[in-house]
């Protein structure tokens, strides 16, 4: 399916189609499978419903690559409101943040300041901030920012990061993050990357995901394994069982609207599960990456679009 993946990744950068889709009823209807809604209250309602199934949540206000400091400030304020609302409603939820939404492309210092302020707010609310990883050109600056914030004694443990298994560098990155005691969400990766920096073959990405999962599971830090792949989940469960690792020491993470059956089954079997719940009007790039990741999502939408 490499051609289909490349097709949807290309569409994710199409500005004209994005503008049309995000403003059309058809586009909003299609996105609703994977996006909780347009407003904070939509996301909170979904989070509460997911919590009632025994599943934790991470909330993502969609948007990336802002063009002004005012836009970055506005994006940060949405997350501050989320932290307050999650605490007020006593939800089992934290937040996931993209640094380009905090102004990274304008100024790394600006993005770091916004991220640190969110981490301080999260500490006050007994919550947690996950910094999402974007394309490989931003990997190092993202890791540097997370490591500097985490190094502040009062913020230790309140901020974590995402590592993508398709990058060659990821094992070295994880080893450094583990040495620093930083929480990791491991995923396969959803951006189109050149063969010079990322494994081009799915089998190699899968093998690296299993290898990196083992490193995370063996550490004393609480990590998340983000996958819907039955083989990856089975490998993690097998490693944990063989090494006497309690299921409470890690969590599986999945996307809102994907493999709900698997989410519920893992909870029944005693595993921690967290669902990534995105919301907001800037949903188009995220939606296209979900279609690129998993062709079954395309088939699902095609079969269900005309159902009531």
C-alpha positions as CSV (number, residue, x, y, z in Angstrom):
1,X,0.0,0.0,0.0
2,X,2.9,2.5,-0.3
3,X,1.3,4.3,-3.3
4,X,-2.0,4.8,-1.4
5,X,0.0,6.1,1.6
6,X,1.9,8.5,-0.6
7,X,-1.3,9.6,-2.2
8,X,-3.0,10.6,1.1
9,X,0.2,12.2,2.5
10,X,0.3,14.3,-0.7
11,X,-3.4,15.3,-0.2
12,X,-2.6,16.3,3.4
13,X,-0.6,19.2,2.0
14,X,-3.2,20.3,-0.6
15,X,-4.3,23.7,0.5
16,X,-7.2,24.1,-1.8
17,X,-8.7,20.7,-0.9
18,X,-8.1,21.4,2.8
19,X,-9.9,24.8,2.6
20,X,-12.9,23.2,0.9
21,X,-13.0,20.1,3.1
22,X,-12.8,22.0,6.4
23,X,-15.7,24.3,5.4
24,X,-18.0,21.7,3.8
25,X,-20.7,19.6,5.5
26,X,-19.4,16.5,3.7
27,X,-15.9,17.0,5.0
28,X,-17.0,17.5,8.6
29,X,-19.2,14.4,8.3
30,X,-16.3,12.3,7.0
31,X,-14.0,13.6,9.7
32,X,-16.3,12.8,12.6
33,X,-15.2,9.2,12.7
34,X,-11.7,10.3,13.8
35,X,-12.3,13.8,15.2
36,X,-14.3,14.5,18.3
37,X,-15.8,17.7,17.1
38,X,-15.0,21.4,16.6
39,X,-15.1,22.8,20.1
40,X,-13.6,22.1,23.5
41,X,-17.0,21.0,24.9
42,X,-17.2,18.4,22.1
43,X,-13.8,17.0,23.1
44,X,-14.7,16.9,26.8
45,X,-18.0,15.1,26.2
46,X,-16.1,12.4,24.2
47,X,-13.4,12.2,26.9
48,X,-16.1,11.6,29.6
49,X,-17.7,8.9,27.5
50,X,-14.4,7.2,26.8
51,X,-13.5,7.4,30.5
52,X,-16.8,5.6,31.4
53,X,-15.4,2.6,29.4
54,X,-12.4,2.5,31.7
55,X,-10.2,4.1,29.1
56,X,-7.9,7.2,29.6
57,X,-7.7,10.0,27.1
58,X,-5.2,12.5,25.7
59,X,-6.7,15.6,24.2
60,X,-5.3,17.3,21.0
61,X,-6.5,20.7,19.8
62,X,-5.8,20.2,16.1
63,X,-3.6,22.7,14.3
64,X,0.0,23.0,13.3
65,X,2.5,25.5,11.8
66,X,1.0,28.8,13.0
67,X,2.2,31.9,11.2
68,X,2.0,34.5,14.0
69,X,2.8,34.8,17.7
70,X,-0.8,35.7,18.3
71,X,-2.0,32.4,16.7
72,X,0.5,30.5,18.9
73,X,-0.8,32.3,22.0
74,X,-4.4,31.5,21.1
75,X,-3.5,27.8,20.5
76,X,-1.7,27.7,23.9
77,X,-4.8,29.2,25.6
78,X,-7.0,26.4,24.3
79,X,-4.7,23.9,26.1
80,X,-4.7,26.0,29.3
81,X,-8.5,25.9,29.2
82,X,-8.4,22.1,28.6
83,X,-6.2,21.6,31.7
84,X,-8.6,23.6,33.8
85,X,-11.7,21.8,32.4
86,X,-10.2,18.3,32.8
87,X,-9.4,19.1,36.5
88,X,-12.8,20.6,37.1
89,X,-14.6,17.6,35.6
90,X,-12.2,15.1,37.2
91,X,-11.5,13.4,33.9
92,X,-8.8,10.8,33.3
93,X,-7.2,12.9,30.6
94,X,-4.0,14.8,29.7
95,X,-3.0,16.9,26.7
96,X,-0.9,16.3,23.5
97,X,0.7,19.4,21.9
98,X,2.5,20.1,18.6
99,X,5.3,22.6,19.0
100,X,4.7,24.1,15.5
101,X,1.3,25.0,16.9
102,X,3.2,26.8,19.7
103,X,5.2,28.8,17.2
104,X,8.2,26.6,16.7
105,X,8.7,27.6,13.0
106,X,8.6,31.3,14.1
107,X,11.0,30.9,17.1
108,X,12.1,27.8,19.0
109,X,12.4,30.0,22.1
110,X,8.7,31.1,21.7
111,X,7.5,27.5,21.5
112,X,9.6,26.4,24.4
113,X,8.1,29.2,26.6
114,X,4.6,28.2,25.7
115,X,5.4,24.5,26.3
116,X,7.0,25.3,29.7
117,X,4.0,27.4,30.8
118,X,1.7,24.4,29.9
119,X,3.9,22.1,31.8
120,X,3.7,24.4,34.9
121,X,0.0,24.5,34.6
122,X,-0.2,20.7,34.2
123,X,1.9,20.4,37.4
124,X,-0.6,22.5,39.3
125,X,-3.5,20.4,38.0
126,X,-1.7,17.1,38.6
127,X,-1.7,16.4,34.9
128,X,0.7,15.7,32.1
129,X,1.8,17.3,28.8
130,X,2.8,15.1,25.8
131,X,4.8,16.8,23.1
132,X,3.9,15.3,19.8
133,X,6.6,14.6,17.2
134,X,6.3,16.0,13.7
135,X,8.4,15.5,10.6
136,X,12.1,14.5,10.9
137,X,13.4,18.0,10.3
138,X,12.0,18.9,13.7
139,X,13.0,15.9,15.7
140,X,16.1,17.3,17.3
141,X,14.7,20.7,18.3
142,X,11.7,19.0,19.7
143,X,13.8,16.6,21.9
144,X,16.0,19.5,23.0
145,X,13.0,21.5,24.2
146,X,11.5,18.6,26.0
147,X,14.8,17.7,27.7
148,X,15.4,21.2,28.9
149,X,11.9,21.5,30.4
150,X,12.1,18.1,32.0
151,X,15.5,19.0,33.5
152,X,13.9,21.7,35.7
153,X,13.4,19.9,39.1
154,X,9.9,21.3,39.6
155,X,8.8,20.0,36.1
156,X,10.4,16.6,36.2
157,X,8.0,13.9,35.1
158,X,5.3,16.3,33.9
159,X,6.3,16.4,30.2
160,X,6.9,13.6,27.8
161,X,7.5,13.2,24.1
162,X,6.7,11.0,21.1
163,X,9.3,8.8,19.2
164,X,8.6,7.4,15.8
165,X,9.8,3.9,15.1
166,X,10.4,4.4,11.4
167,X,13.4,6.8,12.0
168,X,16.8,5.2,12.1
169,X,17.8,7.5,14.9
170,X,15.0,6.4,17.3
171,X,16.9,3.8,19.3
172,X,19.6,6.3,20.2
173,X,17.0,8.9,21.1
174,X,15.1,6.5,23.3
175,X,18.3,5.4,25.1
176,X,18.9,9.1,25.9
177,X,15.3,9.7,27.0
178,X,15.4,6.7,29.3
179,X,18.7,7.9,30.8
180,X,16.9,11.2,31.5
181,X,13.7,9.5,32.9
182,X,11.4,11.0,30.3
183,X,8.1,9.3,29.4
184,X,7.8,8.2,25.8
185,X,4.9,7.5,23.5
186,X,6.2,5.1,20.8
187,X,4.4,5.1,17.4
188,X,5.4,3.9,14.0
189,X,5.3,7.4,12.3
190,X,2.8,9.1,10.0
191,X,4.8,11.5,7.8
192,X,6.4,10.9,4.4
193,X,10.1,10.6,5.1
194,X,13.1,10.0,2.8
195,X,14.9,6.6,2.9
196,X,18.0,8.5,4.1
197,X,16.4,9.0,7.5
198,X,13.6,6.4,7.8
199,X,13.0,2.7,7.1
200,X,11.1,2.5,3.8
201,X,9.9,-1.1,4.3
202,X,7.0,-1.8,6.7
203,X,8.6,-5.0,7.9
204,X,11.7,-3.0,9.1
205,X,9.5,-0.4,10.8
206,X,7.6,-3.2,12.6
207,X,10.8,-4.9,13.7
208,X,12.1,-1.6,15.1
209,X,8.8,-0.9,16.9
210,X,9.1,-4.3,18.6
211,X,12.8,-3.6,19.5
212,X,12.1,-0.2,20.9
213,X,9.0,-1.4,22.8
214,X,11.2,-3.9,24.6
215,X,13.5,-1.1,25.7
216,X,10.6,1.0,27.0
217,X,8.9,-1.9,28.8
218,X,12.1,-2.9,30.5
219,X,12.6,0.6,32.0
220,X,11.1,1.8,35.3
221,X,9.4,4.8,33.6
222,X,5.7,4.7,32.6
223,X,5.5,4.7,28.8
224,X,2.9,4.4,26.1
225,X,2.9,2.1,23.0
226,X,0.8,3.6,20.3
227,X,-0.4,1.0,17.9
228,X,-3.5,-0.8,16.5
229,X,-1.4,-3.6,15.1
230,X,-2.3,-6.9,16.6
231,X,1.2,-8.3,16.0
232,X,2.9,-5.3,17.8
233,X,0.5,-5.6,20.7
234,X,1.1,-9.4,21.0
235,X,4.8,-8.8,21.0
236,X,4.6,-6.3,23.8
237,X,2.4,-8.5,25.9
238,X,4.7,-11.5,25.4
239,X,7.7,-9.5,26.4
240,X,6.0,-8.1,29.5
241,X,4.8,-11.6,30.5
242,X,8.2,-13.2,30.0
243,X,9.9,-10.5,32.1
244,X,7.4,-10.2,34.8
245,X,6.4,-6.7,33.9
246,X,3.0,-5.7,35.5
247,X,0.4,-4.4,33.0
248,X,0.0,-1.4,35.2
249,X,3.5,-0.2,34.4
250,X,2.7,0.9,30.8
251,X,-0.2,1.6,28.5
252,X,-1.4,0.9,25.0
253,X,-2.5,4.0,23.1
254,X,-4.9,4.2,20.2
255,X,-6.7,6.8,18.1
256,X,-10.2,7.9,18.6
257,X,-12.4,6.0,16.2
258,X,-9.9,3.2,15.4
259,X,-10.1,-0.4,16.7
260,X,-12.7,0.3,19.4
261,X,-13.2,-3.4,19.8
262,X,-9.5,-3.9,20.5
263,X,-9.5,-1.0,23.0
264,X,-12.3,-2.5,25.0
265,X,-10.8,-6.0,24.9
266,X,-7.5,-4.9,26.3
267,X,-9.2,-3.1,29.1
268,X,-11.2,-6.2,30.0
269,X,-7.9,-8.1,30.0
270,X,-6.4,-5.8,32.6
271,X,-4.2,-3.5,30.4
272,X,-4.1,0.3,30.6
273,X,-5.5,2.0,27.4
274,X,-5.4,5.6,26.4
275,X,-7.2,7.1,23.4
276,X,-5.9,10.1,21.5
277,X,-8.9,12.4,21.1
278,X,-8.4,15.2,18.6
279,X,-10.8,18.1,18.0
280,X,-11.0,21.5,16.3
281,X,-11.7,23.0,12.9
282,X,-8.1,22.4,11.6
283,X,-8.7,18.7,11.2
284,X,-7.8,18.1,7.5
285,X,-4.1,17.2,7.7
286,X,-4.7,14.9,10.7
287,X,-7.6,13.2,8.9
288,X,-5.5,12.6,5.8
289,X,-2.6,11.1,7.8
290,X,-5.1,8.7,9.4
291,X,-6.2,7.5,6.0
292,X,-2.6,7.2,4.9
293,X,-1.7,5.1,7.9
294,X,-4.4,2.5,7.6
295,X,-6.1,1.6,4.3
296,X,-8.9,-0.1,6.3
297,X,-10.0,3.4,7.4
298,X,-10.7,4.3,3.8
299,X,-12.8,1.2,3.3
300,X,-14.7,1.9,6.5
301,X,-15.6,5.4,5.4
302,X,-16.6,4.2,2.0
303,X,-19.0,1.6,3.5
304,X,-20.5,3.8,6.1
305,X,-20.8,7.2,4.4
306,X,-24.3,6.7,3.1
307,X,-25.7,5.0,6.3
308,X,-27.8,7.0,8.6
